[in-house]
């Protein structure tokens, strides 16, 4: 007989009656002393990475299901990976809640379609969705493709359909995004890097040669001073912030927070000092003045590794807040006067003594001279004694045995002068000799798990992979392009890594066009779209409002939540002819046509946009690599299949591309060559696998390669 545990104890309370009841067979059928079975017993363990921020914490996913027919694995537990070198087993509350993301009620499971003016979603098949989207894209491309500009130069661009790319998808998906969009001639391409850290690349790339963190997360522990401005890593990057705490505890580092708000990072800092929002550049220029005036400069480093001794042209000037070359009518600068004086060998003139009035060192001294401590206090609202203390702490790292690191995030990048602020931070670290030293540097704390990877892959309007610029319409030949974008050595014996730009570019063309890229057709150079201006997300939104953009593909992106003006974004999407959403979740952007009262007060019947909602896999359901903020490349594995009929992003792109090729092959169309000649030679072109895309990205030798001594590699 069976009784409940509670009932059994009630019987036992009666003493001898309980004993008799047990003898009569009324005991529970499982011993009450048995321990609960181990939660992870018989589970499958899979390594992956958290998707919520750029720390890229390691996670262990546990799933049940042996993979037999009709038995799919299901992830039921996630915890931190103790072997991960950055997170060391830790997860913040966001990471600890990943299981809720995977099994969210808002997961998309089937392709859906919203007809023009309709107030509901209709479930459709993948074949129908792919065919409808491909036909809409082909018609728009054929109707609006520009083969030549008004001067007759070949430009091969398609401006009326754009694409927003994810920054939490893998690098392998990003490579497919790039090949797919550029082969169609798209210029209106962007990703989250534009919204989050565009000023970072604009500032750090010309300063250090690359637009990313100068350190990795772990190296922060080696810093002696940590300055946090324009960010709140204790809250936004909690696990990465552990390395700041480790520097504080084990390296006796001074942690300083300068922010308009007293935040969680400030609560554990040695000093918190307030600052007026938007005045960070003045603050940092004041720091530079302090370092120069008090001779807290690492002179040997500055002379050897910076442009301080180089001499600027005689027609350079700075007056009344404007640099030379400003065009009032166009509100733009002609920057030729900012260049160096050049000798007969094409090298910049230099003055090792730093006495020449037009050397960079003296121009910098003159420029920052106005930012006295008193002026900084007036402009920034920072107490004078706090500012002096911060300057002293940073100055203490001018010696060779101490370093400082600067951490920042969107509090800098989202200002109109964000690039200038970040550039100034880089100048401070160069003056102190902190770049290239353990614990020293300028560290941009990115937002998504692979936003650094998508930035490196060039998924921005005017970029190509590796931060090579996309050719513009004035660069009418490959030779013109390479001569203009390949930097020459500024000083004798300079390493000049980017002198190999021609090699990098031709390798990229071979990866795009394969055997179809040959010397006789300039390696497929003319198949690339050529730009006349930037078509970033701000320009894209305005083009929609103006009726100049008809289609939009949104992959793992939620513009209504991310763009600065939600109402303008909603109105812009309503002007489109078609919108394709590729996402694991229901988003506000996919439902922009729905009326939600004051939250989204639209007239559904008036919105004629055709909307497709395609369910995709999430991070836990795909193999691939991501690059965290410190550019550590991490491979992760799928712990389960996508739910129901959801597809991987690569499979969606593969089916779209192959259907477009079929349509062009059967019906013809405008300029099909870039699309038809694209190298898409995967085992299954409809479903490229991450491993084969990764091998492709790693490169291959097309012929024997020899070193400088003639030895075969």
N, C-alpha and C positions, 0 to 999 in steps of 0.2 A: 504494500500500500504506500501511497505518497502523501506526505503532509508538507506544508511550508515550514520554513525555518522558524518563523514567528510562532506558528501554531505548535510546533514541537516544544519550544521553550515554555509555552503556556501549560502544556501537558506536564513537562518536567517540574514545573513549579508546585505541582501537587504531590511531590515526594515519591512515595512507593507507587502511586498510580502511574507516574511517569516511567518508572522502571518496568512495571507490568506492561505498559503500552509499548515500550521498546521490545520487550520479549515477544509481544504479539505481532511485531512487524511494522509498527507505526514510525520507525526511524527514517530520516531523510535518506535517499538512495545514494548520495555522495557525501563522503565524510566532511563534517563542518570544518575540520582543521586543514583541509586542502588549500594550498596557495593558489592565487590566480595565475593563469597561464601567462608566460612572458609575452608582452604585446607584440614584439617583433619576430616571434617564432614563425618559421617557414616563410618569412618575407624575402623579397628580392631587394638588395641595396643598390642604388644608382647614384652616381655623383653628378651634381649640377651646380648652378650658381643662382643666387638670388637676383631677381630682376629689378628691385626697387631703387637702387642707387648705384653710383659708380665705384663703390668699394668692391662690388662683385664677390660678396661673401660666398664661401663654399658651403653647400648644403648636401645632406644625405637624404634621399627620398626612398621610402620603403613602400613596396607595392605587393599585393597578393594577386595570384593568377599565374598559372604555369605556362601560358602562351599556347596551350592546346587549342584545337579548333573550337571556335565560338567562346573561348575563354580569354578575355582581354585583361591585362594587368590593370589594377586600380590602385592609385597612390592613396595611402591612408595615414601616413605619418611623415613629417619632415623635421629634421633637426640640423644643427650646425655640424660642419665637418671639422673634427679636431685636427686633421692633418693639413688643413688649408693654411698657407703661410701668412695670410693677411688677417683672416677672421679668427683662426685658431679655435674653432668650435662655437664661437659666439654668433648669436643672431639678435637683431634689434626687434622690437615689437612688430615692425613691418614684415621682416623676414619670418618671424615666428607665425605669422598669419598667412603664409603662402598657400597652405592647404585650402584655405577659404577661396583664394583666387582660382585655383585649379577646378574646384567643384562649385563655383559660383552659380547661383540661379540665373545669372545674366549671361552665362556662356552661350554663344551662338552654336547651333548644331546643324542647321540646314540652310542652303542658299534661299534667300528671300528677295522679293521684288516689289517695289512700290511704283504703281503706274502714275503717270502725270495726273495731278489733281485728286488722286485717291487718298482715302483716310485710313488705309489698312495695308498691312504686309500680306503678300501672297507667297506661299512656298512654291519654289520651282526646282527643277532638276539642275544638276551641274552642267549638263550638256546645253540646256536652254540658256542658262546664265552666261556661259562662256560664249555661245554663239551670238547672243544679243549684244554683249559688251564689245566683242570683236567687231561686229558690224557697225556699231556706233562709233568706235574708234577709227575704223577704216574710212567711214564716210567723212568724219570730221577732218581726218588727216588729208584725204584726197582733196577736200574742198578748200583747205586753208594752208597746205604745205607751201613753204617759200623755198624755191630752189636757188634763186638769185635775188640779190638786193637791187636797189635802184641804180647802183653803179655797175651792175652786171657781174658782180663777184658772186661766186658760188657759196651759198651759206647753208643750204639744206636743213632748215629748221621748221619745227612745228610748235607754234605758240598757243594754240587754242585749247590744248589739253595739257594738264599739269599732273604732277605726282608728288605726294607727300610720303616720305619713307619713314619707316619705324626706326627707333633707336634702342629697342629692347630685343630685336631680332638678331640673329647670328650674323657674323661677317660673311658667311657663305650666302645667306639671303641677300645681303647688301651687294655682293658682287653680281648676283643675278639681277637685282634692281637696276644696277648701273648699265649692264649690257642691254637689258630690255628697253629702258627708257632712252638711252642715247642712240640705239639703233633705229628707233622710231623718229629721232630728230627732236626730242623734247628738250627744252631749255628751262621750263618752269618746274624745276626739281628742287626739293628742299627736304630737310629733316630737322629733328629737334635741336641739332647743334646750332641752327640759326637762331632759335628762340633763346637758347640757354647761354651759349658761349661763343657766339660769333666774334665779339671783341677780344676774346682770348687768343684766337688764331691771328687776328689783326695785330695784336700787340706782341705776343710771345714769339711768333714766327720770325719777324724781322729782328727781334732782340736775341733769340737763342738759336734760330734756325728751325724750330719746330713748335707747333702750337699746342703743347700739352704740358702736363706736370713735368717739372724738371727732376723730380724725385719719384720714388715709389712710396706706397703707404708705410711700409716697414721702416724705411730710412728716416722717417720723421722722429723716431726715437733717439737719433743721434744729434738732434738739434740742441743748442744751448739756450736759444731764445726762440719762442714761437709767437709770431704776431698774427692775430686773426682779425681781419677786416672784411666787410662785405660778405659775411657768411656766418652760419651758426652750426658748425659741424657736430657739436654735441647732440643736436636734435636732428639734423638732416643726414649726417653720416656717422651715426653713433658708434658703430664698430670700428670704423677708421679712426675715430677720435680716441680710441684706446691707446693708439701710438703716441698721441700728444700727452696723455696721462702717463704713459711709460717714460717719455722724455722728462716729464716733471718729477716723477718719483725716483727713477733710476739714474737720470743724468742731471738732476737738480736744475732742470731748465726753467726759465722764467716764461710763464704763459701770460700774454697780454691780449686783451680784447678791446678793440676800439669800434664802437657801434652806437647807432642812435638809441638802441634798446638794450636794457640789461637782460640778456638772454641766458639760456642754460650753459652755453660755453663760458660766459662771463662769471657764472656762479662758481666755477672751479678755477678761475684764473687768479694769478697773483696780482693783476691790476686790471680793473675795468675803467675805461675812460669814455665819456660821451663824445659824440661828434654830430654836427648837423648833416642831415641827409644830402648827398650830392657834393660835399666839400672834401672828399677823400683825396683828390688830386692835389689840392692846395696843402693838405696835411703832409703828404708824401714829399712834395717839393720842398716843404719846410725841413723835412728830415735830411734831404740831400744838402740843403744849405748848411745845416748843422754839421754834417759830416765833413764838408769841405772847409768850413770856417775853423773847425777844431782839429783838422788834419787827422781825421779818423778814416783814412783811406788806405787800402792795401795797394800801394803805389806800384810795386813790381807786377802784380796781377793786372792792374788797370792798363799799364803800358804794354804788356805782352798780349793780353787777350781781349782788349776792347778797342774801339776806334777813337779813344781820347786823344792820341797824338795827331790824328789826321786833320788836314786843313780843308775848310769849306770854301766854296767859291766866294769871290769878292763881292758879288752882287746879292749875297744873302743878307737878310735883315729881319728884325722883329721890332715892330713899333705899334704902340697903341693896341696891343692885343692881337695883331695880325702879322703873319709871316709874309715875307716877300712872295710875289707871284699870285696874289689873290685877285680874282676876277669878280668884281662886285655884281656885274650883270648876271653871270651864270652861278655865282656863289660857289665857285670852285677854285682850287689852287693849281697853278702851273708850277710844278716842283723842281724844275730844272735848276733853279738857283740854289737849291738845297744840297746839290751834289758836291763831291770833293773836287779840289784842284787836281788836275791830272798831269803827269809828266809825259815825256816823249814815248815812254814804254807802256802807257796806258795805266800806270799805277798812281794811286793817290799820293800826293805830297804829304810828308809827315814831319813833325817836330818832336823828337824824343824828349826834349827839355820841357815841353809843355809851356813854352813862353810865347809862342806865336799868338797874336790876338785873335786869329780866326781858326785856331785849332778847336776841336770839339770840346776839349776840357775847359777852355776859357769862355767859349760861348755858353756852355752849361753854367759856369760860375756866374756869368752875367745874367742869365735867364732866371736863376733861382734867387738872386740877391734880394729881391723884394719880399721873399717869404720868411721874414724874421719870425722868431717865436711869438712876438706880440701880434704880428699880422695873422699868423696861423690861429691864434686864440680868437682874434676878432672874426675871422672868416668861418672858423670851424666850431667855435663854442667850446673847444676843449680847454680845460683848465691849464694855465701856463705850466704849473709844476708837473702835471701829468705829461704834457708834451715833452718837457725837458727830460723827464725820467725815461720815457720811451726812447728818445733819441740816444740817451746814454746807454741803455740796454742794447740797442742795435749797434751802436758804435763799439761796444765791447767785443763784437765779433769781427772787427777789422783785422785782428791778429790771425795768424795761421792755425791756431789751436782751438778756435771757437767758431761756431757757425750759427746762423739764424735762418729760419724758414718762415715764409709768409703764406698763409692759407686764405683763400677767398672763394666766393661762389657768386650767386646771382645778384647779391647786393652791390657788386661792382659792375657785372656785365649788363645789367638791365638799366644802367644810366646812359644817357646820350653821349657822355664823355667816358664811357667805360674803357675804351681802348687806350685812352691817354692815362687813365688811372693805373691800368695793368702795366703799361709801358714804363711808367714812373717807378712802380714796384720793382720791375726788372732792372732798372738803372741803379736803384739802391743796392740790390744784391750784387751787381757787377762792381760797384764802387767798393763794396765790402769784401769782394773776393769770395762770395759765398756760393757761386754756381760751379757745379762740378766737384763740390766738397761734400763729405758725409754729413747729412742732416741739413745742408744749406740749399736754398732754392726758392722758386715761386711756384706755388702749387694750386692749380685750378681744380676745384672739386666739382666734377661733372655730376649730372643728374641721373641719367639712366644707365643701366648695366652695360650698354654697348654704344653709348653716344660718342665715346672716343673712337671706337671702331668705325662708325658710320662717317665721322668727320675725316678720319684717315682715308676712307674709301672714296672720298670726293663726292658724296651725295648731296651736293649743294649746287646752286644754279650755275656758278662760273668755275667750278672745280672739276678736276679729274683725280683719280686715285693718287695717293702720295703727295698731295698738295701741288701737283702740277696744274697750271691754269688751263682752262678750256680755251681753245683758240677763239679770237674775236674776228669779226668780219673784215678787218683791215689786214689781217695776216693771211694773205691770199695764197700762200704756198707754204709747204713744210719748212723750207729753208728760211723764209721770213720769220715764221713762228719760232723756230729753234734759235735763230740768231737773237731774237728779242727776249726770250725767256731764259736762256742759258746765261748765268752770271759769269762774268770774267773775274779773275783774281784781282782784288783791290790792292793787295800788297804783294811783294815778291815772296815766293815759296809758300803761299797760302794753300792750305789743304783743299779748299773749295770743293766740297763734296758734290755740289750741284752742277759742277762742270760736266758731269756725266748725264745731264738731262736728256741729250739726244738718245743715249742708250736706253734710258728709262722709258722715254716716250715711245720709241719704236717697239720695245718689248710690250708695252701696253697695247699698241696697235695690233701686234701679232696675237695677243690674247683676245682682243675684240674680234678680229676678222680672220684669224688663222691663216691658212694657205692663200686666202684671197688677198691678203695684204702683202704686196711685193714692192720692190724698189721702183718698178715701172709705174705704179699708181701712187707713189709717195706713201706707201704702207697704209693705204686707206685713209689718209689724212682728210680728204675731201668728203668722206662719208660722215665725219663728225659734224654735228651742228655748230655753227659759228654765231656768236652772240653780238648784239648791238648795244645791249644794256643788261643790267641785272634783272632777273625774274625771280626774286626771292619771295617769301610768303607775303610780305607786305604788298609787293607789286602784284602778286597773283590775286590777292583779295580785291585790290582796286580794279584789276582787269575784269574780274567777275562782275563787279558793280557796274562797270562801264559796258558790259555786254561783249567783251573781247575774249572771254574764255568760255568754252562750251562744256568741257569735260574735266573731271577731276578724279584721280585715283588716290584714295587715302588709306595707307597701310599702317596699322598699329599706331594711329595718331588720332587725336581728338581735338580738332581745331577750335570747336566752340568753347572748350575748356582751356585751351592753351593760347589762343590768339588774344591780343590785348583788348580788342573791342568785340565782345560777344554778339551784340546786336548787329554790328556791321558784318561780322562773319556769317551770321544766320541769313541776313539779307543777301550776301554774296552767293551763298550756296543756292538760294532760291532763284538766282538768275541763270544757273547752269542748265544745260540740256540733259546731262547725265552725271551721276555721281556714283562711284564704286567704292564701297567700304570693305576693306579686308581687315578683320579684327577677330580676336577670340571672344570679345565681350560686346554687349549692347552699349553703345555710346550715345551721348547727346547729339553728336554730329550726324549719326545715322538717322536719328529721329527729329532732325531740325524742322521738318515740315509739320510736326504734330503741335497742336495748340495746347500749351500748359499754363494758361492764364497769364499772369504777369511775369512768370518765369520765361515764357516763350510765346508771346502774344502774336500769333500769325494766323492768316486765313489759309487753311490747308488746301481748299479747292482752287485757290489762285496760284499755287505753287506747281509748276508744270515740270519740275525736275524728275527725270526717271532715276530711281535710286535702287542700287543693288547692294545687298548685304551678304558678303561671303564669309562663312565661318572658317577661321584659321586656327592653327595649333598655337599653344602658348609655350613658354620657355621649358616647361616640364615634359613636353611632348616632342622635342626635336633634338637631334644631334647638331653640334656646331660649336663655333668658337666665339668668344666675346673678348673685348679689350677694356679693362677697367681704367680708371682715371690715370693710374700710373703706367698704363700701356702694357700691363702684364696680360699676355694672351693666354686664355684659359679655354680648354675644350670641355664641353659638357655633353652628357648622354641623356637620351629620352628615357623616362621612367614609365611611360604609358603611351598609348595611341591617342590621337585627338578624339574627342567625343563624337559619337554618331557619324554624320557625314562631313565633319570638318576636315580640311586639307591643310597640309603644310604650305607656307607661302611660296616656296619654290615650285610646288606642283601647280599652284594657281597660275603663277607667271608662265610656267612651261606650257600649260594648256592654252593660255591666251596667246602666247607668241606663236605656237604651232598652228592655231586656228587662223591668226592673222596671215601667216605665211601661206596657208592653204588658200585663203581668199585672194591674196595677191597673185598666187600662181594661177588660179582659175579665172580671175576677173581682170587682172592687171590693175594698174593704179599709178599714182604719182610717186616717182623716185623710190622704187622698191629695193634698189641695190643695197643700201645699208642694212635693211632688215634681212634680205635674202642671203647676203654674204656674211652675216654674223656667225661667228664660231659658237655653235651650240651643240657640240658633238659629245653629248653625254650618253651614257649607256641607255637610258630612257629619256629622250628629250622632253617628254611630257612631265617627267618627275625627276629632275636632277637631284642627285644625292649629295649631302654636305661633304662627304669624304672626297668625292671626285672633284667638287668645286674647290676644296681646300688644296688638293694636289695641283690643280690648274693654277691657283693663285701663287703657289710656291714656285712656279716657273719650271721651264724645261729647256734644255739646250737644243736648238734647232740645227746646230752644226758643231764640229769640234771647237773647243775653246782652249786657247793657249795663254799662258801668263807672259810677262814681259821678257822672260828668258827663253821663251819658245817651248816651255814644258807643257804637255797636254794635261789639262785638269782631269 
